[in-house]
Amino acid sequence: MGVHEPYDFVYDKVRAVMPSQTPGKWTFDVQGDLIIARRGRPVDRPAPSPTELQEAIDQDQGGRDR
């Protein structure tokens, strides 16, 4: 995860709660990506979706094959 992803997340949340505020981010003379986190091992299998989300997906499928 780079430095831009958390900023983008916070920016969206702040603007949703307080539209009159606009978060800022400044970088000076930066070259390349600044990585602040990474996963130590690859994901073998994704975590299951929350039940409520899976039910909504299943309902939206309307019995169609996936």
C-alpha positions, -999 to 999 in steps of 0.1 A, spaced: 0 0 0 13 33 -10 9 67 7 -18 77 -18 -44 50 -9 -49 60 28 -51 97 17 -77 90 -9 -98 70 17 -96 98 43 -103 125 17 -135 108 6 -146 103 43 -139 139 53 -157 153 22 -187 131 29 -190 143 65 -179 179 61 -181 191 24 -167 225 33 -134 209 42 -109 198 16 -80 177 29 -47 185 12 -16 164 5 17 179 -5 48 162 -18 80 180 -28 107 166 -50 95 130 -46 104 104 -71 89 69 -73 64 53 -50 64 55 -13 53 21 0 40 22 36 27 -14 40 27 -47 22 15 -81 29 41 -106 40 26 -135 21 1 -138 -8 -35 -144 -2 -43 -180 -10 -81 -177 -7 -101 -145 -2 -121 -141 31 -158 -149 27 -181 -120 21 -203 -108 50 -236 -127 51 -256 -95 43 -235 -88 13 -236 -123 0 -274 -124 4 -278 -92 -16 -255 -106 -43 -275 -139 -44 -308 -120 -46 -295 -98 -74 -285 -129 -94 -322 -139 -95 -313 -176 -99 -289 -170 -129 -258 -191 -132 -227 -173 -120 
